[in-house]
Amino acid sequence: MTPAIILRAYRANIAAVRGAAGAFGVATRFFWQPSILTKQEPLTPAERDVLAYLETSPAHKALINESYATIEQNADRLGVVF
């Protein structure tokens, strides 16, 4: 898994939703949600557990951070509120 693969999958999902929604005249909006690595609010106990795991998995943590950066760089072209 790479940030490019995640971007490609997200782009395909957006296209599918837009296509289905457009067939019924429904407007769409897309939002990229914060993760526990990016959110500003205090973490819940469950989120703290996940964060503790990520601290032991640098590759997984890097994938999340790099994927968020990739989506953010492409947000305007995707029509995504970041």
Stockholm file with secondary structure:
# STOCKHOLM 1.0

chainA/1-82         MTPAIILRAYRANIAAVRGAAGAFGVATRFFWQPSILTKQEPLTPAERDVLAYLETSPAHKALINESYATIEQNADRLGVVF
#=GR chainA/1-82 SS CCHHHHHHHHHHHHHHHHHHHHHTTCCCCEECCCCTTTCCSCCCHHHHHHHHHHHTCHHHHHHHHHHHHHHHHHHHHHTEEC
#=GC SS_cons        CCHHHHHHHHHHHHHHHHHHHHHTTCCCCEECCCCTTTCCSCCCHHHHHHHHHHHTCHHHHHHHHHHHHHHHHHHHHHTEEC
//
